[in-house]
């Protein structure tokens, strides 16, 4: 064997020995199961598609009293059950489109909420001849039947800016602030019928509110395991806008015998609460959230019923306004599909 071959063999053996003793490359430790649950370092756009199944709750909608026992003393006052109008559970929607800025941990979204709900109620005179159906609105006769119909339209648009805090790997907090506008309208119709059903008394009441304002609040996503979270939010709002309230009564004619309009500029406050479970999962290029929970929004200084009646004074030209107010509550099921991309 010549020296060239010996040198080549020695080189091969040296390389093999060095390779055998070369330390392995360091490997990245496995990530924990809850690593970056909220994709806090990824700038992204997102959209929210929400289905609402809400009901409207409010007072001051009484239209009749159904007697349960005859008059017993004088002066005569009816004794029985008060009949009130109500609204049905109805579907609505909320749409949102937003952007999350990961390096600075803030996000902005524009969203629109819409609900249209109606209701129908009726009451009839008891079959006992000594029992009556009393109208709680002015009526020229003793009705045998009372029918009501209601409608309520709710529209809210706002632009919201959130400051995001990842307090620990399992908890995300957001401080919320928004500016927006609202348009709310309610209509209420009452009709009293006598036994012939030929001379109805019809009463129409409506109010609407158009305003703008701001909202502040906080939201939370709390990881419980297996992609399940508890999601909730609490917000308070203050709006300022134009309020209109109208009342009209007709009797056996198209010409109103009572009519009154009222309007002013007024503030309206709202409180919003949302709570429920959600399923959230990170995919390769997206993040998905499915939420179902209970939402309650209460409005103050809006629901107002004005009854204009003749004053019991000597002069028939005097009149008095009987004012009934109540809190307006919108509540029910909220479901949401959120996709981050």
C-alpha positions as CSV (number, residue, x, y, z in Angstrom):
1,X,0.0,0.0,0.0
2,X,1.5,3.3,-1.0
3,X,1.5,6.4,1.1
4,X,-1.3,8.0,-0.8
5,X,-3.7,5.2,0.1
6,X,-2.6,5.2,3.7
7,X,-3.2,8.9,4.0
8,X,-6.7,8.6,2.4
9,X,-7.7,5.8,4.9
10,X,-6.4,7.9,7.7
11,X,-8.5,10.8,6.6
12,X,-11.7,8.7,6.3
13,X,-11.1,7.2,9.8
14,X,-10.6,10.7,11.3
15,X,-13.8,12.0,9.8
16,X,-15.8,9.0,11.0
17,X,-14.4,9.4,14.5
18,X,-15.2,13.1,14.7
19,X,-18.8,12.4,13.4
20,X,-19.3,9.7,16.0
21,X,-18.3,12.0,18.8
22,X,-20.0,15.2,17.5
23,X,-22.6,16.3,20.1
24,X,-26.2,16.3,18.9
25,X,-27.8,19.6,17.9
26,X,-30.0,21.1,20.6
27,X,-33.7,20.5,20.2
28,X,-36.5,23.0,21.0
29,X,-38.3,21.9,24.1
30,X,-41.9,20.8,23.5
31,X,-44.4,23.6,23.9
32,X,-47.0,23.2,26.7
33,X,-50.6,22.5,25.8
34,X,-51.6,26.0,26.7
35,X,-48.9,27.9,24.8
36,X,-50.2,31.2,23.4
37,X,-53.9,30.4,23.7
38,X,-54.9,33.8,22.4
39,X,-52.3,34.3,19.6
40,X,-51.2,37.4,21.3
41,X,-48.2,37.9,19.0
42,X,-50.1,37.6,15.7
43,X,-51.5,40.6,14.0
44,X,-54.9,39.6,12.4
45,X,-58.3,40.6,11.1
46,X,-61.4,39.1,12.6
47,X,-65.2,39.0,12.0
48,X,-68.0,38.2,14.4
49,X,-71.4,36.8,13.2
50,X,-74.0,36.8,16.0
51,X,-77.5,35.4,16.1
52,X,-79.7,37.0,18.7
53,X,-83.0,35.6,20.1
54,X,-84.2,38.4,22.4
55,X,-87.3,39.6,24.2
56,X,-88.3,43.1,25.3
57,X,-89.5,43.5,28.9
58,X,-91.0,46.8,30.1
59,X,-93.8,48.1,32.3
60,X,-96.5,50.7,31.9
61,X,-98.2,48.8,29.1
62,X,-101.5,48.0,30.9
63,X,-104.6,48.3,28.8
64,X,-107.5,46.7,30.7
65,X,-108.6,45.2,34.0
66,X,-110.6,42.0,34.0
67,X,-112.9,41.8,37.0
68,X,-112.7,38.6,39.2
69,X,-115.5,39.5,41.7
70,X,-118.5,41.8,41.7
71,X,-118.7,45.3,43.2
72,X,-119.3,45.1,46.9
73,X,-119.0,48.7,48.2
74,X,-119.6,52.2,47.0
75,X,-117.9,54.0,45.3
76,X,-117.4,51.2,42.9
77,X,-113.8,50.2,42.0
78,X,-113.1,47.1,39.8
79,X,-111.3,44.2,41.4
80,X,-109.4,41.8,39.3
81,X,-106.4,41.1,37.1
82,X,-104.6,43.8,35.1
83,X,-104.0,42.9,31.5
84,X,-100.7,44.2,29.9
85,X,-99.2,44.1,26.5
86,X,-96.0,42.1,25.9
87,X,-93.5,41.3,23.2
88,X,-92.6,37.9,21.6
89,X,-89.2,36.4,21.5
90,X,-87.7,37.4,18.1
91,X,-84.5,36.8,16.1
92,X,-82.0,39.5,15.5
93,X,-78.4,39.8,14.5
94,X,-75.1,41.6,15.2
95,X,-72.3,41.9,12.7
96,X,-68.7,43.1,13.5
97,X,-65.4,43.5,11.6
98,X,-62.2,44.2,13.4
99,X,-58.4,44.4,13.4
100,X,-56.0,43.3,16.1
101,X,-52.6,45.0,16.4
102,X,-50.4,42.4,18.1
103,X,-47.3,44.5,18.9
104,X,-49.3,47.2,20.7
105,X,-52.1,44.9,22.0
106,X,-55.1,46.9,20.9
107,X,-57.9,46.1,18.5
108,X,-60.6,48.1,16.8
109,X,-64.0,46.9,15.6
110,X,-67.1,48.3,13.9
111,X,-70.3,46.6,14.8
112,X,-74.1,46.9,14.1
113,X,-76.9,45.4,16.2
114,X,-80.5,45.0,14.9
115,X,-83.7,43.6,16.5
116,X,-87.3,43.9,15.4
117,X,-89.9,42.3,17.7
118,X,-93.7,42.4,17.9
119,X,-96.5,41.3,20.2
120,X,-100.3,40.8,20.3
121,X,-102.5,40.5,23.3
122,X,-106.3,40.5,23.9
123,X,-108.8,40.3,26.8
124,X,-112.5,39.7,26.9
125,X,-115.3,40.4,29.3
126,X,-116.0,37.5,31.8
127,X,-119.0,35.5,31.1
128,X,-120.7,36.4,34.5
129,X,-123.1,39.3,33.9
130,X,-121.9,41.0,37.1
131,X,-118.3,41.1,36.0
132,X,-116.9,43.6,33.5
133,X,-113.8,44.4,31.5
134,X,-112.6,47.9,32.4
135,X,-110.5,50.0,30.1
136,X,-107.4,51.6,31.6
137,X,-107.4,54.2,28.9
138,X,-110.2,56.7,28.2
139,X,-113.2,54.9,26.6
140,X,-116.7,56.1,25.9
141,X,-118.4,52.7,26.7
142,X,-117.9,49.6,28.7
143,X,-115.9,47.3,26.4
144,X,-116.5,43.6,25.9
145,X,-113.1,43.1,24.3
146,X,-109.7,44.8,24.1
147,X,-107.0,44.0,21.6
148,X,-103.5,45.3,21.5
149,X,-100.5,45.1,19.2
150,X,-96.9,46.3,19.8
151,X,-93.8,46.6,17.7
152,X,-90.2,47.5,18.8
153,X,-87.3,48.3,16.5
154,X,-83.7,48.4,18.0
155,X,-80.7,49.6,16.1
156,X,-77.2,50.3,17.5
157,X,-74.0,51.1,15.6
158,X,-70.7,51.7,17.3
159,X,-66.9,51.8,16.7
160,X,-65.1,50.2,19.6
161,X,-61.4,50.3,20.6
162,X,-60.1,47.6,23.0
163,X,-56.9,47.5,25.0
164,X,-55.9,43.8,25.4
165,X,-54.1,42.5,28.5
166,X,-52.9,38.9,28.7
167,X,-52.6,38.7,32.5
168,X,-51.5,35.0,32.5
169,X,-51.6,32.2,29.8
170,X,-55.2,31.4,30.8
171,X,-56.8,34.8,31.1
172,X,-57.4,37.6,28.6
173,X,-58.8,41.0,29.7
174,X,-60.0,43.8,27.5
175,X,-60.8,47.4,28.4
176,X,-63.5,48.6,26.1
177,X,-64.3,52.0,24.8
178,X,-66.6,53.0,22.0
179,X,-68.6,55.8,20.3
180,X,-71.8,55.1,18.5
181,X,-75.4,56.0,17.6
182,X,-78.7,54.4,18.3
183,X,-82.2,54.5,16.9
184,X,-85.0,52.9,18.9
185,X,-88.7,53.0,18.0
186,X,-91.8,51.6,19.8
187,X,-95.4,51.6,18.6
188,X,-98.4,50.5,20.6
189,X,-102.0,50.2,19.4
190,X,-105.1,49.5,21.6
191,X,-108.6,48.9,20.4
192,X,-111.7,48.7,22.7
193,X,-114.8,47.0,21.2
194,X,-118.4,47.0,22.5
195,X,-120.9,44.1,22.2
196,X,-121.8,45.2,18.6
197,X,-118.1,45.6,17.6
198,X,-119.3,48.6,15.5
199,X,-118.0,51.5,17.5
200,X,-114.3,50.8,18.4
201,X,-112.2,53.2,20.4
202,X,-108.6,53.1,19.0
203,X,-105.6,54.4,20.8
204,X,-102.2,54.8,19.3
205,X,-99.1,55.5,21.3
206,X,-95.5,55.6,20.0
207,X,-92.1,56.9,21.0
208,X,-88.7,57.0,19.3
209,X,-85.2,58.0,20.3
210,X,-82.3,58.9,18.1
211,X,-79.1,59.6,19.9
212,X,-75.3,59.3,20.1
213,X,-73.0,58.5,22.9
214,X,-70.1,56.5,24.4
215,X,-69.7,53.2,26.1
216,X,-67.1,51.9,28.5
217,X,-66.6,48.4,29.8
218,X,-64.5,45.3,30.3
219,X,-64.5,41.8,28.9
220,X,-62.9,38.5,29.9
221,X,-62.0,35.2,28.4
222,X,-61.0,32.6,31.0
223,X,-59.6,29.2,29.8
224,X,-60.9,26.1,31.7
225,X,-59.3,23.4,29.6
226,X,-60.2,21.3,26.5
227,X,-60.7,24.5,24.4
228,X,-63.5,25.6,26.8
229,X,-63.6,29.1,28.1
230,X,-65.9,31.3,30.2
231,X,-66.6,34.5,28.3
232,X,-68.3,37.6,29.6
233,X,-68.5,41.4,29.5
234,X,-70.0,44.4,31.3
235,X,-70.5,47.8,29.7
236,X,-72.1,51.0,30.7
237,X,-73.3,53.7,28.2
238,X,-74.5,57.2,28.1
239,X,-76.3,58.7,25.1
240,X,-77.8,62.1,24.3
241,X,-80.4,62.6,21.6
242,X,-83.9,63.5,20.5
243,X,-86.9,61.9,22.1
244,X,-90.4,62.0,20.7
245,X,-93.6,60.7,22.3
246,X,-97.0,60.8,20.6
247,X,-100.6,59.8,21.7
248,X,-103.8,59.7,19.6
249,X,-107.3,58.4,20.3
250,X,-110.2,58.1,17.9
251,X,-113.8,57.0,18.5
252,X,-116.0,55.6,15.7
253,X,-114.2,58.0,13.3
254,X,-111.0,58.7,11.6
255,X,-110.8,62.1,13.3
256,X,-108.9,62.0,16.6
257,X,-110.8,63.3,19.7
258,X,-107.6,63.2,21.8
259,X,-104.1,63.9,20.5
260,X,-100.9,64.9,22.1
261,X,-97.2,65.2,21.0
262,X,-94.2,65.7,23.2
263,X,-90.5,65.9,22.3
264,X,-87.2,66.9,24.0
265,X,-83.5,66.5,24.1
266,X,-82.7,63.9,26.8
267,X,-79.9,61.7,28.1
268,X,-80.4,57.9,28.2
269,X,-78.2,55.5,30.1
270,X,-77.7,51.8,29.4
271,X,-76.2,48.8,31.2
272,X,-75.1,45.7,29.2
273,X,-74.1,42.3,30.7
274,X,-73.0,39.2,28.8
275,X,-72.0,35.8,30.2
276,X,-71.7,32.3,28.9
277,X,-69.4,29.4,27.8
278,X,-67.3,29.5,24.6
279,X,-65.3,27.0,22.6
280,X,-62.1,28.5,21.1
281,X,-59.4,26.8,19.1
282,X,-56.2,27.8,17.2
283,X,-55.9,26.4,13.7
284,X,-52.9,26.6,11.4
285,X,-53.8,29.9,9.9
286,X,-57.0,30.9,11.8
287,X,-58.6,31.0,15.2
288,X,-62.2,30.1,15.8
289,X,-64.6,30.9,18.6
290,X,-68.1,29.6,19.1
291,X,-70.1,31.3,21.9
292,X,-73.6,30.9,23.4
293,X,-74.8,32.8,26.4
294,X,-77.2,35.2,28.0
295,X,-77.2,38.9,27.3
296,X,-79.1,41.7,29.1
297,X,-79.3,45.3,28.2
298,X,-81.3,47.8,30.3
299,X,-82.2,51.3,29.2
300,X,-83.2,54.1,31.5
301,X,-85.2,57.3,30.7
302,X,-86.8,56.0,27.5
303,X,-90.0,54.0,28.2
304,X,-92.7,56.6,28.9
305,X,-96.5,56.4,28.5
306,X,-98.4,59.6,28.6
307,X,-102.2,59.6,29.2
308,X,-103.9,63.0,28.6
309,X,-107.2,63.2,30.5
310,X,-109.7,65.9,31.4
311,X,-109.0,67.3,34.8
312,X,-111.7,66.7,37.5
313,X,-111.9,70.5,38.1
314,X,-114.7,72.8,37.4
315,X,-113.4,73.9,34.0
316,X,-113.7,71.3,31.3
317,X,-110.8,73.0,29.5
318,X,-108.3,71.9,32.0
319,X,-106.3,68.7,31.4
320,X,-103.8,66.6,33.2
321,X,-101.0,64.3,32.0
322,X,-100.8,61.0,33.7
323,X,-97.2,59.8,33.2
324,X,-96.0,56.2,33.6
325,X,-92.4,55.3,33.2
326,X,-90.4,52.1,33.5
327,X,-87.1,50.5,32.8
328,X,-86.7,49.0,29.3
329,X,-84.9,45.6,29.3
330,X,-83.8,43.7,26.2
331,X,-82.6,40.2,27.1
332,X,-82.2,36.7,25.7
333,X,-79.9,34.3,23.9
334,X,-76.8,35.5,22.1
335,X,-74.7,33.1,19.9
336,X,-71.6,34.1,18.1
337,X,-69.1,32.7,15.5
338,X,-65.8,34.5,15.5
339,X,-63.1,33.8,12.9
340,X,-59.6,35.3,13.0
341,X,-57.7,35.3,9.7
